[in-house]
Structure formats: C-alpha cells, structure tokens
Amino acid sequence: MPVATVSLREEITAAFAADDHRAALELAAQWPGEPPAEQLKLAQLLSAHGQNPLAAQIVAHLATREDATAQLQAYLAQLQWIAGHTDDAVATLRECLTLHPGLTGLYVQLGMIHLSAGRALDAMLAYGTAHSLEAGNTTAALGRACAFRLLTNQRVVDVRLSDVTAKFALTGRSVSVDFQHLTGSFYEAEELAALAPLVPRGAVIADIGANLGNHAIYFLRAFQPQELHLFEPNPACVTALTENFAQNPTAATAATIHKCGIGAARGELFFNRHDDLNNGLVPVADGHAEKVPVQPLDAMLSRADFIKIDVEGMELEVLAGAQRIIRESRALIFIELQARNRTAFADWLEANRYTARRTFKCGDYDNVIAGPAESDWKNNP
C-alpha cells in the first residue's frame, strides 16, 4: 500500500499549528522548489500568519513570469505594503497601471497606500482618477473626501449610533474605520447595537486591541462601565487613541490605557511596523518589526464582565491567558475571529461551556458575540 506523502504546505501548516514559527519559516525557505500554483498558496499561508516579507518575496518571484496577472501584481503590492515597503508597493502598482490603465481597483489601492503613508495629495489624485473611471465607486469617493479633509486640516468628524454621539479624528492610516466615520457612523455599528442590550451597566470591561478607540468610546458612552481597560501595544495607535479620547472629554473618566499586548503568557512579541494601524503581533521578527511586552489578561485584571478581543489572529492566545477570569467571571465576549481559527474557537466554546450567541460574517473573519451556556447565562447576564 503506497505511503501518503505530506506536502511542504502541510508541513508548514502543522508547524504553525504547533506554534513553532521558526520551524515553519525554515520549511518555507524551500519554496523555490515548489510549482508556481503551490508557491502562491504558500505565500497566502505565510501572510495569514504574519510573515509578509517572505510572502512578498515569493509573490515577487511569481510576478516576473510572463503569465503574471494584474491581480497578482496587486497582491504583491498589498504584501509589500503590509511588510513595510511602501515605496516598493507604489512602484509595483504604477508599473501595473502602465499596462492596465483602466483598472479602477488599482487606483483605489494606490490611493489607500498613499493615504496611509501620509501622502494626502497623492492619495487624492489616485482616488480622483478612480472616481473618474467609475463615478459610482463609493470607496474612491470616500478616499478622496478623507484625503481632502486631511489636506485642509478638517480631521474631526461627528458620528452617531442611536442616542450615542462622539467625535473622531481621521488618521488616513485605518481606512475602513476612517471611511465609516466619514459617513457619520461608528465603525461596526451593527455589532455595537447588538451588544447594547447584553452588556451590564457598571461593568468592568477589557478592550483588547483598542486600536483608535471606536469601540471603547462607544462602550463608555453607552454602557457607563465601572472600569474600562484598554490594551494596545502599537504606539501609533496609542497616539490616535489618546487624541480621540481628547475629542470626547466627558467619556474619558473611566478609561485606563495599557501599552502592552495580551497573550497566553508573559513575554515579548513583535509587530511589523507599517503604515496601516491594523497590524497584529507575530512571534518572529523581520527587519521592520518592533518588540512589545505581552501579558496574560489574568495577570492584569482581577475580573471582567465583558471582554472585547480584536488581535488580528492571536485571539486563541488571548483566551488562553484569560482562563481564570473567564472561569470566575463568566464574561460576555465579543471577538474578531480569523477564518483559520474557527475550528479551534468552536472547540474552545465547547470546552468552556460558552455558546456563540450571534455571528457577523465579514469575509475572511467573523465577529462573534459569545456568552456562557444557557444555565450560566441566566445566572450571570
């Protein structure tokens, strides 16, 4: 009977699953021996685990082939940008646009990269070209409006959800959040509205991955927590977070900002410095990485009634470091769940007697509201 062979990608997947990132990267160094279709899948796997520089190297090799598509070039630019190589990403897109000048999506992507790099004028020109090619393109219209506001120092916008109002300063470095704020709405307004009847007033809240403060300021305004602890390791995010709290002075009284990451245990991790403010932590550094301290939530708080987790793929590590709090407090959880962690999270729910009470599908990730199983939920709403 023939022995089943294990592919290189399967070996790398197993190494990542075992949390052995160094072994995964050593295996990934064998990528030149794989066929082109498999090389692309390897790049996608590596990117999903935060190893974007190597993923970009693989895709750059593929982009030299005669059959390279505009879609592949756009993916290369995305990886270069995430890996911190903004100028390379811009050059890749401009080269692609010389061959495909009518592709609106390439101009939108170029505008986003310029915007996140603080090049508001270049961004406005790119988004403007996209809008001229496709007048109904909402992203192009919002991008141009955001760039114009940054150029003219009109950064502060008003948002509302039901009777909760707030002000936020546009950054240009978190376009999904900025663009939603430009429409006058909180980011993820549907999810926030669903949480409103579930989170007890006067709660102790942990916001892990506070980013720009969109959720945190809503929590303060809507839930009147006893304590709100914000955990954010990215210094650029902390700056934006602090500015947004300054825009909402009445909301700032109960919040404490902790400049650290939250994980399974005490230690250090890295985040890859680049222009977007939604980058996550990784165990292995590259040339653009910055070291940050990490603590388990159990070491930071004695209790929590509500835990929000948005950590770009490290959600299971956060849960592992919060087992005592979850066991004792039976906290309501709102979690951004990456696609690769869906099965493991389902296992976690069963093991900890939790249920997914509502799931919002968001493409390659889900936003999930989870609470204790029904017997616990009745006693600990």
ChimeraX attribute file (.defattr): number of C-alpha atoms within 10 A of each C-alpha:
attribute: neighborCount
match mode: 1-to-1
recipient: residues
	/A:1	3
	/A:2	4
	/A:3	5
	/A:4	6
	/A:5	7
	/A:6	8
	/A:7	11
	/A:8	18
	/A:9	21
	/A:10	12
	/A:11	15
	/A:12	22
	/A:13	19
	/A:14	14
	/A:15	17
	/A:16	18
	/A:17	11
	/A:18	11
	/A:19	12
	/A:20	15
	/A:21	19
	/A:22	13
	/A:23	15
	/A:24	21
	/A:25	17
	/A:26	10
	/A:27	15
	/A:28	20
	/A:29	11
	/A:30	11
	/A:31	18
	/A:32	11
	/A:33	10
	/A:34	14
	/A:35	9
	/A:36	16
	/A:37	9
	/A:38	15
	/A:39	22
	/A:40	19
	/A:41	15
	/A:42	24
	/A:43	24
	/A:44	20
	/A:45	19
	/A:46	24
	/A:47	18
	/A:48	16
	/A:49	19
	/A:50	24
	/A:51	24
	/A:52	24
	/A:53	23
	/A:54	22
	/A:55	25
	/A:56	25
	/A:57	15
	/A:58	23
	/A:59	26
	/A:60	19
	/A:61	15
	/A:62	20
	/A:63	20
	/A:64	10
	/A:65	10
	/A:66	7
	/A:67	9
	/A:68	13
	/A:69	13
	/A:70	17
	/A:71	13
	/A:72	17
	/A:73	23
	/A:74	20
	/A:75	20
	/A:76	26
	/A:77	30
	/A:78	22
	/A:79	26
	/A:80	26
	/A:81	24
	/A:82	25
	/A:83	27
	/A:84	20
	/A:85	19
	/A:86	21
	/A:87	15
	/A:88	14
	/A:89	26
	/A:90	20
	/A:91	13
	/A:92	21
	/A:93	23
	/A:94	17
	/A:95	13
	/A:96	20
	/A:97	18
	/A:98	9
	/A:99	10
	/A:100	13
	/A:101	13
	/A:102	14
	/A:103	15
	/A:104	21
	/A:105	18
	/A:106	24
	/A:107	25
	/A:108	24
	/A:109	23
	/A:110	27
	/A:111	29
	/A:112	28
	/A:113	29
	/A:114	27
	/A:115	29
	/A:116	22
	/A:117	19
	/A:118	17
	/A:119	17
	/A:120	25
	/A:121	17
	/A:122	18
	/A:123	29
	/A:124	25
	/A:125	17
	/A:126	26
	/A:127	32
	/A:128	21
	/A:129	19
	/A:130	28
	/A:131	22
	/A:132	14
	/A:133	17
	/A:134	16
	/A:135	12
	/A:136	11
	/A:137	16
	/A:138	12
	/A:139	19
	/A:140	29
	/A:141	20
	/A:142	19
	/A:143	28
	/A:144	27
	/A:145	17
	/A:146	25
	/A:147	30
	/A:148	17
	/A:149	18
	/A:150	22
	/A:151	15
	/A:152	9
	/A:153	10
	/A:154	13
	/A:155	19
	/A:156	17
	/A:157	18
	/A:158	15
	/A:159	18
	/A:160	16
	/A:161	17
	/A:162	9
	/A:163	7
	/A:164	14
	/A:165	17
	/A:166	23
	/A:167	21
	/A:168	27
	/A:169	21
	/A:170	25
	/A:171	22
	/A:172	29
	/A:173	23
	/A:174	19
	/A:175	22
	/A:176	13
	/A:177	20
	/A:178	24
	/A:179	21
	/A:180	16
	/A:181	23
	/A:182	21
	/A:183	14
	/A:184	16
	/A:185	20
	/A:186	26
	/A:187	19
	/A:188	15
	/A:189	17
	/A:190	11
	/A:191	17
	/A:192	17
	/A:193	14
	/A:194	12
	/A:195	19
	/A:196	14
	/A:197	11
	/A:198	14
	/A:199	22
	/A:200	18
	/A:201	16
	/A:202	14
	/A:203	18
	/A:204	22
	/A:205	28
	/A:206	26
	/A:207	22
	/A:208	26
	/A:209	23
	/A:210	26
	/A:211	28
	/A:212	28
	/A:213	22
	/A:214	21
	/A:215	19
	/A:216	25
	/A:217	26
	/A:218	22
	/A:219	22
	/A:220	23
	/A:221	18
	/A:222	22
	/A:223	19
	/A:224	17
	/A:225	20
	/A:226	13
	/A:227	17
	/A:228	25
	/A:229	21
	/A:230	24
	/A:231	22
	/A:232	24
	/A:233	27
	/A:234	26
	/A:235	14
	/A:236	17
	/A:237	23
	/A:238	21
	/A:239	12
	/A:240	20
	/A:241	24
	/A:242	15
	/A:243	15
	/A:244	22
	/A:245	23
	/A:246	15
	/A:247	17
	/A:248	15
	/A:249	10
	/A:250	12
	/A:251	19
	/A:252	18
	/A:253	11
	/A:254	14
	/A:255	19
	/A:256	13
	/A:257	16
	/A:258	16
	/A:259	17
	/A:260	20
	/A:261	27
	/A:262	33
	/A:263	27
	/A:264	20
	/A:265	17
	/A:266	15
	/A:267	13
	/A:268	16
	/A:269	22
	/A:270	22
	/A:271	22
	/A:272	25
	/A:273	20
	/A:274	20
	/A:275	23
	/A:276	21
	/A:277	20
	/A:278	19
	/A:279	18
	/A:280	21
	/A:281	27
	/A:282	21
	/A:283	16
	/A:284	17
	/A:285	16
	/A:286	16
	/A:287	10
	/A:288	14
	/A:289	18
	/A:290	14
	/A:291	17
	/A:292	17
	/A:293	15
	/A:294	20
	/A:295	18
	/A:296	21
	/A:297	28
	/A:298	22
	/A:299	14
	/A:300	13
	/A:301	14
	/A:302	12
	/A:303	21
	/A:304	24
	/A:305	23
	/A:306	23
	/A:307	22
	/A:308	22
	/A:309	24
	/A:310	21
	/A:311	26
	/A:312	19
	/A:313	21
	/A:314	21
	/A:315	21
	/A:316	18
	/A:317	15
	/A:318	23
	/A:319	23
	/A:320	17
	/A:321	20
	/A:322	24
	/A:323	17
	/A:324	16
	/A:325	20
	/A:326	24
	/A:327	13
	/A:328	12
	/A:329	16
	/A:330	25
	/A:331	26
	/A:332	26
	/A:333	25
	/A:334	24
	/A:335	19
	/A:336	22
	/A:337	25
	/A:338	21
	/A:339	14
	/A:340	14
	/A:341	14
	/A:342	13
	/A:343	9
	/A:344	10
	/A:345	17
	/A:346	13
	/A:347	12
	/A:348	16
	/A:349	16
	/A:350	11
	/A:351	9
	/A:352	14
	/A:353	16
	/A:354	23
	/A:355	18
	/A:356	16
	/A:357	14
	/A:358	15
	/A:359	16
	/A:360	14
	/A:361	11
	/A:362	12
	/A:363	8
	/A:364	9
	/A:365	17
	/A:366	16
	/A:367	19
	/A:368	21
	/A:369	21
	/A:370	19
	/A:371	24
	/A:372	25
	/A:373	17
	/A:374	13
	/A:375	9
	/A:376	13
	/A:377	15
	/A:378	9
	/A:379	9
	/A:380	15
	/A:381	15
